[in-house]
């Protein structure tokens, strides 16, 4: 049998296509991470500085504002270092996903003065896979950023729920003014990033909103894709209470 003239090149062509797909995935991942960890913080800093410029202030106010800018700059640097840490594939959330999420929500409440709480339903697993922990954390982080910047909410609640025996759910709901969820409007990068992260975990993310009735970001995932095979023990909520 005579081999086609280009047959010897086909494996290399296939490898080239695989490499291109991998590079595209990496680019999308880095874009998501830069948006979630860096661009959002810088945008918040810009808004704060613009608001500050519109007020008559004294020297003490200037010093306070500079401290806030300094703190936000440290946060950006920390986020960049963490991104490099993640790209090297180092382990995350050694203290546990729920503890890390609780700390995030506490920081959010302190910074924004929006009442924020975490509600973990009975049966939520004590351990998640590292990719699940990271992507769920980033979804909540993005949703909270949107609450702070766009909702005008007075309170927000993050729920870790179990819609069924085979599913895990995440809900971030606020009591703000609501948003326009017209499907014909182009999605912002933050919303795209949240949905991509949900898809990476085999799940689906929906945003529900009513004018004046707040907004809910809700994502549902197959439980077996988020929980390590050797684990699955639920969190002991009684042991977590003070």
N, C-alpha and C positions, 0 to 999 in steps of 0.2 A: 504494500500500500504506500502510495506516495504522500508525504506530509505536505500540507499546504505551506506556501512560502512564508506566511506570517505566523505559523503555529508556535515557533520557538519564542516569539515575543509575547504571546498571550498571557502566560503566567505573570510576566512583569507588568503587563498592562493591568491585570487584575489586582496585583499588589499596589499599583499606583492608584487605582480607584479606591481601594481600601484605605490607603494612606490619606487620600484626599478627604474621605468621609471622616476619618479620625480627626484630621486637622480642623474640619468644620465643626465637629462636636466640641473640640477643645476651645475653639474661638467663641462658640456660643456660651460655653461654661464660663470662660473668663469674662465675657461681656456681662453675664448675669451677676457674677461675683463683684465685678467693679461697680456695677450699678447699685447693687444691694448694699455693699459695704462702704463705698467711697462716694459715688455721685450723690446719693441721697443725703449724706452728711454735709457735703459741700453745698448742696442746694439749700439745706436748712441754715447753714452758716450765712449764705448770701441773703436769704430772707430776713434773718435776724439783724444783719448789718443794715440792710435797707430800712427796716422798721426803726432801728435805732437812730439813723440819720434824720428821720422825720420828726424827732422829738427834741425839745429843749432840755438839755441835761447839764449836770454839773460834773466836776472832776471825779467825784466818787462814782458817779454812774459810768463814766468813761472807763475807770479802772475795773468796775464790775463787768462791763462788756468785754474788755480785753481778756479778762479771766475766762469768760465763756468761750471766746474765740480760741484762746490757748487750749482749753479743755477739748474743744471740738477738733483742733488740729492734732492733738495727741490721739484722739479717737480715730482719725483718718490714718495716721501712721500705724496705729495698732492694727487697724483693719487690713492695711497693705501687708504688714508682717504676717498676719493670720492667713491672708490669701496665699502668700508664698509658702507658709507652713502647710496649707491644704494641698497645694499643687505638688508638694513633695510626698503627699500621701500619708502624713503622720496622723496618728490617732486623735480623735476629737471627743469632747464631752466625757472625759474620764470620770467626772463626778456624776454622770447620769443625765439623760435628756431632760427629764422633768425638772431636775434641780436647775439645769442651765436655763430652761425656759422660764422658770419661776424668777430667776435672777434678772433675766431680760425684762420681764413684765414689771418687776419692782423698779428697775432703773427707768423704764418708760414712765411709770406713774410719778416718780420723783422729779423727772425732768420736765414733764408736760403739765403736771397737776391735774391730769385726767385720771379719775378713779379707775384702777385697773385690777382685775383679779383673774386667777387661774383656777379652773374647776376641772379636776381629774375624776372621771367617772370610775366607779368600782370595776375592776377587771382589766384596767389598762395595763399592758405589759411593763414589767420592770426594766426590760432591756430591749433596745431597738438596734438594728444594724447601723454601722457608722453612716452609710449613705442616707438612710432614713432619718437618723437624728439630724444630720446636717441640713437636708432639704426641708424637713418640717420646720426646723428652727428658722431657716431663711424665709419661708412662707409667712410665718408669724411675724418676723421682723419687718418684712415689707408691708404686711397688712397694718401693723401698728404705725409705721411711718405714714401710710395713707390716712389713718385716723387722725394723727397729729396735724398733718398738713392741710387736709381737705374737709374733714367731717364736721368740725365745730362741736364734737361730742363732749359730753360731761363724764361719760363712763364707757368702759369697754370690758368685755369678758372673753377670755380665751377658754374654750372647752376641748378637752380630750375625751372623746366619747366612743362608744361601741355600738354602731347602728345595728349590727347583727353579730352572730357568733364568728363569722368569717371576715368581718370588716372592722377597720379602725377609722375613726372620723376626727376631723379637726375643724373647729368653728371659731371664727373671730367676729364678734358682733358688737356694734356700737349703737348709741342712741342719738347719733348726729342727724344732720339735715338730709342725708341720703345723697346718692349720686345718679348721674345719667347712665343707664346701662343699655342704651340703644345699641343693638347688635350691628348697626350700620356704621357706627362711629369707630374709627381706628383705635385699637387698644394701646395704652401707654406701655412703655417698656417694663414697668414694674408689674403690671398685670400679666403681660406676656411671660415674664420671668417666673411668676408664681405658677402659672399654668404649665410651663415647661417642667418645673420642678415636680409638680404633681404627676405629670406624665412619666417622668423618669422613675417614679415609684409605682407605676402601674395604676395610678388613680385618676380622678377627675375633679376639677375644681370649678365651682360655680360662684358667682357673685350675685346676691339678691339685694335689692334696695327699693325703698318706697320713699317718695318725697316727704320729708319731715318725719320719717319713720325709721331712720337709721339704715345701716348697711351690714350684711352678713357675708363673710367669705367662708364658704363651706367646701371641704375636700373630703372625699371618701377613698379609702385604699384597701386593697386585699391584705388581710392580716398576715398571710403567710409570706408576703414579699417584704414586710417591714420588720418581722421578728426573727432573730437568729433561730436556726433549727434546734439548737441545743437548749434554747431558752423558751420563754413564753410565760413564766410565772408572773401573775399580776402584781402590781404595786400594793404593798400593805399600807393602806391609807391610815389605819389606826396608828401604825408605828410612826407615820409622818406628822401626826398632830402633836403640837407642843404640850 
